[in-house]
Amino acid sequence: MKSIWSKTCPMRERSTLSGDIQTEVAVIGAGMAGVLIAAALAEAGIRVVVLEADRIASGQTRNTTAKITSQHGAIYRKLTDTFGKDKAQQYAMANEAALAEYRRMIEKNGIDCDFEEQCANVYGNDAKILRAEAERAAALGLPASFTEQTDLPFPAAGAVRFAHQAQFHPLKFLKAVSEPLTIYEHTRVQTVTEHRLVTERCTVTAEKIVFACHTPFVNFPGLFFARMHQERSYVLALENAPPMDGMWIFADGEQNRYSFRTWNGLLLLGGGGHRCGENSAGGRYDALRKRAMEWYPQSREVAHWSAQDGMTGDGVPYIGQYASSRPDWYVATGFQKWGMTTSMVAAMFLKDSINGKKNPYADVFSPGRLNMKTVSGVLKEGGQSVKGLTRRFFQIPAEAVNALSPGQGGIVSLYGKKLGVYKDTDGSLYPVDVVCPHLGCQLAWNPDEKSWDCPCHGSRFDRFGRLISGPAQTELQKKSP
Ligand code: FES
């Protein structure tokens, strides 16, 4: 299930760190955020290394839809109501500045990454709400207007349109930007204490440490695992679909919850989003395929893939100091499905912070924020985690192994124990402990991705129990069949 980005842009392999080193800054994670942060620091003359558990861009960056925009759904009315006009404007201007910085880097370095200017559109069925959103966004200085014209394959009342936004090929861009950087692959950081990072083979001593690894895996301080949840969504790449102008996403409350953009003659149709660990029925790709056949009967699928996004309780990413008790640690997480622009925002902010400068847009993103209007969202995240923890102890035992279809998995009672079992197409069984090694929630089987997903904080494991993504740091315990 490779994305079209992975299929069309292999990344150069890097060595694994095998001896102790010292550096000014260590960045954990070589996705778009980690690489951009490292590039910004290197440009400012700072000695920086990037430590990546797997390969460059092997997490969400290879699975994004790669829209670069300050339009993150219909959010600006909500942001203004929750945070006030000044902070909503900080959010807006930070993301517009990020878009401008992409343009600057691409032009300055002549990066061939299929960058093209497009309008970003958020569609819906309530014109009044959309008009109000467009007015609020325009009042913050964004290039926003309401339009009744949509290019969608179903009816909609209209859209909020942001002019002069962009889309690109994320891996072509990342490949060029990462080339001069010191990046160690297959170098998983296992523990971090003050200025010391320990990997499987060695130790890195760093004056400053940046967590740019999707979900920070140091639980205390910070508590980021309890302040976010993870969502998974699915994409089809279709050839022979009609051309479409602009990038499109749904507004909150919209029945037709799809995303669209084009690349190189292909239409990327996204949808099927759900909270991680809540897809036991499966069928997300098939539902998208059904829509594709209905809207574009002449089209043909050339790729399908999925991505996972960190969602914060108040809808704004956490970028800045990790915790007041760790003044030399920084974090960039909870990108809310808008990781391209937000990664650049993180690079600009953290470069300033590490250089001792105050960025004028940084306050709204502060990880230390707590505002009474946002507390309920944060508590809700904690509540969902508790649900995942209790499910482990009280859920009624599930089907027997025989009931599993070949190529699928499920939770079964086997010899008196509750286990996760994947049944391969040849009938071989792969039982694993389904207690998440992060904080002990019970994992759930995702039939579309053939993975074990954690409903609490989004760790994922492949069908054999190998770690795909954290915050868990270890694989699942294998059990005897
Ligand atoms: Fe936290 Fe699973 S990811 S318990």
Residues whose N, C-alpha, C, O or C-beta is under 5 A from the ligand:
A	BS01	FES	C436 H438 L439 G440 C441 C454 C456 H457 G458 S459 P471 A472
